[in-house]
Amino acid sequence: MTADARLSVFEQLDLPDTSLTRDTYAYVDRISPAFVLHHSVRSYVFARAHAQNQGLRAGSDYDDELLFLSCVLHDIGLTEAGNGDQRFEVDGADAAAAFLRERGVEERRIAIAWDAIALHTSDGIAARKGTEVALAQAGIGTDILGVQRESLPSGLADDVHVLLPRLDLAYALSDAILTQATAKPHKASPITFPGELLRRHLPYGAYPSWYDLLASAGWGDKPVGLTARRRAETPQQVGTLFMEYLEAGDVEGLVSLYEPNAHFVPAPGTHLTGTDAIRAAMQQMVDSGSRLKLELRDIRQVDDVALVSNNATLTGAGPEPVISTTTEILRRQPDGGWAHVVDDPFFS
């Protein structure tokens, strides 16, 4: 942006206009891609709107300049200038603190800005750390995920997007996090937001999940309660578990082998969709004493999707066994297990 454009942004959005805020804006403009700068300023505008909705007054209830600084600096950990060896949020907080310290900002205010930046992805924590920290996270959450967008003044989002276009922010920002994490995986430890994002873009098993970490802890803890039910670690295991759960009368175990909106055909011409309908069908099978024998015919797997065909023999549902060839589409789930998307024993 040119100097005139920067002046226009400050005037049109009524941004806090001090030498420090101007300097900060120019700094972020210089080191950041446009989508980061635009997002950072919009986050402040939305944070200020949330403050007004809560009846908070700038200058008495919160430090407006500090809120601006926190929002505008919050993603500099994703820039080359701020890219260190920690989570991007912490790298950004450290870089912002150094920037503010060089400009003579007092340590008390720097500490607040550090918290706002380091905790901006930490739901349930930022809101407890002080007004500026909570407002910054609220504004950032609105711009990324649309959290509380319905409470913004009518037309505000449209106006600010004209001045500061989104530039596909959410996906551009995700790519920036992934670029750093791919080059430096230690910046995205497994149980962090960057780690979860990285895991989804690596081959299955390349990055540990929470349960993988528990299994490798060395203490020998075993699953109990809700986690005790086994998951299908491979597409082939779905059929094995189905037979086990049916024989055990475990309706919820059977339901766990289907995605929430899965399609299931319990009988020719009967098409069921969704957990409630599938649960009712499974309950009927259990109540009738049905048993199922599945023998794998063939399987085709491409990444996280598998096409499976079994020779199936169902007994107990009627006077005669029902023999069919199944057509099943399975998908790997976020926890690494496999579940049905489509289960049609009669498609062929």
Buried (B, 14 or more C-beta within 10 A) or exposed (E): BEEEEBEEBBEEBEBBEEEBBBEBBEBBBEBBBEBBBBBBBBBBBBBBBBBBEBEBEBEEEBBBBBBBBBBBBBBBBBBEBBBBEBBBBBBBBBBBBEBBEEEEBEEEBBEBBBBBBBBBBBEEBBBEBBBBBBBBBBBBBBBBEEBBEEBBEEEBBEEBEEBBEBBEBBEBBBBBBBEBBEEBBEBBBBEBBBBBBBBEEEEEEEBBBEEEEBBEEEEEEEEEEEEEEBBBBBBBBBBBBBEBBBEEBBBEBBBBBBBEEBBBBBBEEEEBEBBEBBBEBBBEBBEEEBBBBBEBBEBEBEEEBBBBBBEBBBBBBEEEEBEBBBBBBBBBBEEBBBBBBBBBBBBE
